[in-house]
Amino acid sequence: MRGVVFLCIALLAGLPLGAETRIVETAGSGVLVESTPSAATVFVDGIERGLTPLTLGGASPGVHTLRVTKDWYVDWTARITVPARGRLELFIDLRPAEGTIAVNVMGDGGDFPGGARIFLNGVEVEGREFSVPEGWWTVKVSAFGWQDAQKSVFVLRNETTSLDFDLKRAAFELGGLRMSRSVLNPAGSGAQIILAVDFTVSAQGTGRFVVSDDDGSAVFSAPLGQFERAEQRYVWDGRGDDGELLEDGAYRIHIEAEGAEGGALKSVAQALRIDSALDEGPLSLGSGLPGLFLVPVSGSHAGGTFQVEAGIVLGRPAGEGHGFDALPFSAALSFTPADRWLLAAAINMRPGKDGLIDPSVSGSVKRELRKPAGLLPGAAAFAAYGWVKDGFVSAFGIKSGAQLGVPLSWRVGRRLSLHAAPALLWTGGDGYPEEPSPRVVLSGGLLSRFRLVSAGLSFQTVSTFSDGVEEFCPAALSAEFRFTPPRSSLNIGLLAGVFFNGDDRGGYGGLSIGALF
């Protein structure tokens, strides 16, 4: 009841209650004043009493005038009633004192045609007049085709500061050339087959995009149109003037441009390598060994490339005693930190008994040793480790234990490649290498890539030379298909397969969706 009475008195006294003020009456005596920011000066009935946070232990009961001030903030003033019995606590958020900046933009002494961008302390704002806290401000005006202008000003509370900018015409400059990749495989798929070239211009003009071969001869050229903004981009698909994919080799990308008023031709260039052996398409990641579903491949993506994938599998894959009441799923990713190095990781989740989930995890690192050339295969080396709860192999092919392998790849034209990957597996029933000798994993496959789709066949067998150990996955076959929308990073995969383990056999299918960046 006492708090309600005090609240009514405070409202009648004109206390500025709201989101910036919180008042609490508690047991005890005196007045506590806190503020945000702190170190504000407190005046009671015109007498300075100290800095916040401040406790006024000797405040007499009754009505008092309280004022809280701080440089560059609006003074807070109110009449408060100190209760005869009780403690009054005030928590005050001070509002920054504000003034106004008015910006007027001209061009070469006359009216500005428009399109100027204004930045306050580096942040772009809309409009020409701004209410800002009291203090120093840096105002920058930027417009395409004009030189940037910048001024610093001290804004006073409750005052308007006018700033006049007279912009000068900018000379035409060309720069900032950046390419989305330094190695391109135009025969790949999805967004990975295109080269995005970004550059900047300082004023209006025109230009051309030119690709030249190692001898300096132009093999592709296209107009860039009129420049109407600073940031420019051109996207190229690796084809020459005749519409055919360019051959593997070294090339140079040129941007040639000149200003609208004429003058010297400007040019910037960067080197590009076209390599049809670069594996730029999406791979299956569910086992933690990127490649086809049953065989890792020797190739790797370009440095800086990420791939993510999620999938489900139906039916009865190798290593499973029965089909599933609920569907196992997988999440995996790969990253190419530098050309020819690839890191990958996967987690598989299998529905278990009593609604529990049995996890499997795997990680691998691969180093591409050489690209395929003629009859000589491409080669790589990988090391991997997997853990499968209560088993040797997961639904997506993660194997318990440590693996060392050497993937090999042969190219048959632009679209077709053959793959083989002998490996040694030190395994155990729950992810710990506990068998006396390693098992031999032999896998192979065939992969065909087109711009929108890829398809593959793969097989795998796991053999052991030790007596008295459990056999798993003596033979498995799979077929897979992937679709990549035009110039997209997304891909959708379909999978079907069978396995044979003596009299035990099963069939499985799957669906995945992923992205390659």
N, C-alpha and C positions, 0 to 999 in steps of 0.2 A: 504493500500500500504506500509506504514511504517513497519508493521509487516512482510510482505513478504520480504522486503529488509533486515530486521534484521535476519530473518531465514536463508537467503542465506549467510549472513556474518558469522553467527554462524556455519553453516555447513562447510564453507571454513576454518574457524578457528579451526576445529577439535573438536567442542563441542560434547560430548557423548550423543546425543539425543536418546530417546527410551522410553520403558515402565517405566524405573526408573527415568526419568527426564521430568518435565513439565515446560514450560516457557511461561509467559504471559506478554505482554507489555500493560500497561494501562496509563491513564492520571495521571499526577503528576510528581514526581522527585525521584531520588535515586534508591536503589536496596534493595529488600526484599529477604532473603534467608531462606527457611524452609527445614527441613530434617526429614526423618523417618528412624531411631529413632531421637528424638530431642536431644538437648544438645551436638551437634557436633561442633567442633572448626572450625571457618572460617578464612582463610588467603586470603588477597588480595595483589597481587604482593609481596608475601613473608612476609607480615606483619600480625600478628595475630590481628583480629578485634573483636572477641567475640564468643558467643555460639548461635546456632540456637534455636528458630527463631530470626533472626537478621535483623534489618533495618539499611542500610548504607545511611544516609541522605546526606553526603558530597561527595559521589562518583563522581569524575570528568568524563565528557563525554570522550569516547574513548575506546580503547582496554585495558583490564586488565586480569591478570591471577588469577583465583579463585580456591581455594583448600579447600575442606571440609573433615575433618578427625575425626575419632572416634575409640577408642580402640575396637579391635576385628572386625572392618569393613574395607573394601577396601577403600583407599583414592579416593576421587572424584576430578578430576582436569580438568579444561577447560579454554579456552580463551573466554571471553565474551566481547561484545561491548555495552557499556552504551550509550544510546541515549542522544543527547543534550536536547531534549524535550520529556519527557515521563518517566514512572516508569517501571523498569524491576523487575519481580517477578519470582523466581526460586523455584521449589518444587522438592526436590531430595530424591529418595529412595536409601539409602546406602545398598550395598550388603555385607553380612557377609564375612569376610576374611576366606578363606578356606585352610585347609591342608588335608593330606591323612593319613588314617589308613590302614595298611596292616596286615592281620591276617594270621598266619601260625599255623595249628593244627597238633599235633602229638599224638600218643597214646602209652603210656608205653615206650617212648623213640624211637619209630619207626614210620613208616608211618601210618597215620590214615586211617582206611578203608573207611571213608566217612559217610555222614549222619549227620554231625554236624550242629547245628542251632546257628546262631550268633545274638546277641541282642546288639543294641547300645542305651544306656540310656533306656533300658527296651523294645525297639521296635525291633521286628525281621526284619532282612534285608537279602537280597540275595547277594551272591558273597563273595569274600574274600578281596576286596580292596574298600575303601569308601572315597569319598570326603566329608568333614564335616566342619562346621564353626569352627574357632579358639576357643579354650577353653577346659575345662575339659570334658572328656567323660568316661563313664563306659562301658566296653566291656565284655560281658558274652558269654561263649561257652557252649552249652548243647548238649548232644548226648545220645541216649538210650543205656544203658549198661555201661555208663561212668559217673564219678563224674563231676558235674558242676564246671567250673573254671571262675574266674572273675578278671579283672584288671581295674584300673583307670589310665588315661593318659591325659596329657595336650598336645593338638595338636597346633602346631605353623603354621602360615600362610605360604603357599608355601613350606612346608616341609612334608616329609613322615615319619610317626612313625610306626615302625614295632613291632608287638606284637607276641610272641611265646607262645603257650599253649601246655603243655604236659599233656594230660588227663590221669587219673588213672581209672582202672576198678572199677565199683561200685559193692558193695555187693548186693545180691538179697534181696529186701524188698517188702512187700505187704501191701497196705493200701488204704486209700481214698474211702472206701466202701460207696456208695450212692444208694438208691433205689428210683424209681420214685413214689412210694406210699407205705404207711405202712399198708393199708387195701386193699385187692384185692377181686373182685367178678368175678371169672372166668366164671360164667354163664351169664355175661353181654354181651355187644356188642362193636364193634369197637376197637379203640386203648385203651379203658379203661379196657379191659380184660387181658392185658399183663403187666408184671412186667419187667421193664428195670433196670438192676443192673450194675452200673458202679464202677470200681475200678482201681487202678494204680499199676504198677510193675516197679521196677527200672532197671531190666536187663532181659535177655532172660531166659525162663523157661517154665514150663508146669503146668497145674492145672486142678481142677474139680469144677463144680458147684453142690452144694448139698443142698437139702431141707430136714430138719428133723422135725418130729412131736414133740408134747409136751413131749413125753417120751424119745426123743433123737434118735429114730429110723429113718434111712434114708428112705424117701418115693419117692425121685427122685434124680437122679445123672446123670451128663453128662460131658464129657471131654471138656476142653476149648481150646485144641490145643496148638501150640507153640506161645509164646509171642514174637512179633516182634516190638512192640511199647509200650510206657508207658501207654497210656489210653486204657482201655479194657472195653467191654460191653458184657453182656449176657442177652438175652430176653427170658423170661419164660411165658408160657400160663396157669399156674395153674393146670397142669395135673401131675399125678404121673407116675411112671415107667410103669404102666399097661395101660397108655393112658386115664384113666378116670379122671374126675374132682375131685380134693381133697375135702373132707368134710369140713364144717365150723369148725374153731378152731384156736389155736395158733400154729405157726410154726417158724422155724429159717432158715434163708438163710445163707449158708456158702460158702466162697471161700477158697479152699485149694490149695496151690501152692508151688513149689520148684524151685530153680534156675537150669540152665542148667548144672552147675558144681556139682550138688548135694547139700548136706547140709541139715539142719533142715527143716522140713515141716512148712510152714507159714500158718496161718489161720486167717480170719476175719469173723465176723458174725453179723447179725442184726435180730431183731424180725419182724415177719409178721403175720397179722391176715387175715384169709379168711372168708368172710362174704357174703353169697349169698343174704342176705336181703339188702345189700347196693345197692342203686338205681344208677347204673353207666351208664345207658343208657340215650340218649337224651330225653328231655321233650319238650312239647309244651309251648312256652313262650309268645305267642301273647297277652294274656289277662293280663300279668304281674303276674300271679299266676301259677308257673311251675307245670305241670302235664299232663293229657290228655286235649283235647281242652276245655271240659266243666267241668272238675272236677280236683281240685288241689290234689296232693298226699302227703302222710305223709313223704315219704323218702326224703333223700337229698344226694347229691354227697359227695365225700371225701373232706376234707379241702384243700383249694387251687385250687379248680376246677372252671373253667370258661366255660360258654356256651353262644354262640351268635346265633341269628336266624333272618332271614328276610323272609317275605312271602307276597303273594298276595291272595285275595279271589275274587271269581266270584259269580254271581247270586244275591240272595237276602237274606242276613243273618237276624237274629232277630233284630228288632228295626229299620229296614230300610223300608221306604214306597214304594220303587220301586227298580228295578235293577239299575246297574251302567252303565253310558256311558264310564267311565274310571274306572280302577280297584283300590280299596283301597289296601294299603300296610302297612306292619308292620315291625318294627325293635325292637329287644328286646335282653336283656342280663341277665344272672344270675351269681352270684358269691357266692362261699361257703368259707367265711373267716376262718372258723374253723369247725371241724366235728359237724354235726347236726344243724348248722346255715346256712340259705340260704337267700340271698338278690336278688331281681329281679326288673327289670324296663322294661317298654314297651312304645312305642309310635306308635299310629295308625294314618294314614293319609287317609282321605276320600275326594274324589273329590266332591266339592260343586258347587254352582251356579256360573255362570260367570267365570269359570275357577279357582275359589278360592279353597283352601284346608282347610278342617275342621279337626283340630287335636284332638286327644284324648291321654291322658297320664295316666300311672298307675305305682305305686311302691308298693312293699310288702316286709315284713320280716317274716320269718318262723323259728320256733324252733322245731326240732324233739324231742319229749319227750321220746319215746321208740320205739324199733324195734319190728316187729311182731314175736311172739313166740307161736307155737302151735295154740290153738284156740283164744288166746288173740291177738287183733289187734295192729299194730303199730299206734302211735298217734303223732300228732303235733298240734301246735297252730300257727295261722298266723294273722297278721294285714295288711290291704291294704287300699290304697286310690286311687281313680280314678277321672278323670275329662273328661267329654265327651261334646264337644261343641254342644249346642242346642239339647241335647238328654239324654237318660238314659243308653244306651248301644251302644258300637261300633261294627263294623263289626267283630272284632276279640274277642269280649267278655269282653272288659273293661267296668265296670259298674261305673256310677257316684256315688260318695259318699264314705263313709267309711265302711269297712267290718271287721268283726271278725269271725274267723271260726276255726273248729277243724277237720282236715282231719284224716281219719282212714283208715288203710290198713290191709288186710289179705293175707297171702301167701298160695297158693295152689300148692305145689310142687316147683320146681326150676324155672319154666317158667311162671307161671300164678299168678296173684294177683288181688284181688278185692278191690275197693276203694269207700269210701263215705265221703262226706264233708258237714255237716250242717254248716250254717253260717248266721249271721245277717247282714243286709245291711241298713245303714242309707243313704237315697238317696234324690235326687232332680233333677229337670229338666236340670240343667247345672253344675252338679258336687258338689253342695252345699247341705249338709243334711238339708232339710227344712220340711220334713214330720213329723207328730206328733209321729209316732211309726216306728220301723224298719220293714223292709220286711224280710221274711225268704227265704233263698236260700238253696235248697236241690239239691245235685248232687251226682252222683255215676257213676261207670264205671268198666270195665274189661280190664286188660292189659296183653298181652302175649309177652314175650321177648325171642328172639333167638340171635345167634351170629351175624347174618347179618341183620335181620329184626325184627321189633316189630309191633304189631297191637293192636288197642284198640277200644272199644265202650264206649261211655259216654252219659249221659243225664243230664239235669238240668231243674229245675223249680223255678220260683220266685213268691212267694205268698205275698199278703198284707192283713192285717186285718183292714185297714182304709177305710172308705167310701169316695167316691168322688175323688180318686186319679187314675192316669193313669196306666193301666195294661201294662206290657211289659214282653215278654218272659215267659208266663205261662208254656210252655213246649218246649224243644229243644232236638234233638238227633244228634249224630255225630259218624262217623266212620273214623279212621285214620290209616295210614300205613307209616312206616319209614324204609328206607334202609340205612345201614351203610356199606361202603366197608370194606373188611378185613383189620384189623389193621390200620384203618384210623380214623382221628378225624372228618371227614366230615359226614353229614347225610342229606338225602333228604326225605321230607315228603309230603304225599298226604292226602287230607281231603275231606269229603263229609258229608252233613248234611241237616236236615230239622227242621223247627220250626212251632209251632201251637199257635195261639193267637186268640181263638174264630174262627170266619170265616176267619180271616187273617192267611195266611200261606205262607211259601216260602222255597226254596231250595238253597243250596250254596255249593261251592267246593273251594278248595284252594291248593296252592303249596308253600312249604317252603324249604329253604336250610340253614343249620347251621353247627356249629362246636363245639366240646366238647373237652376242653383241661384240 
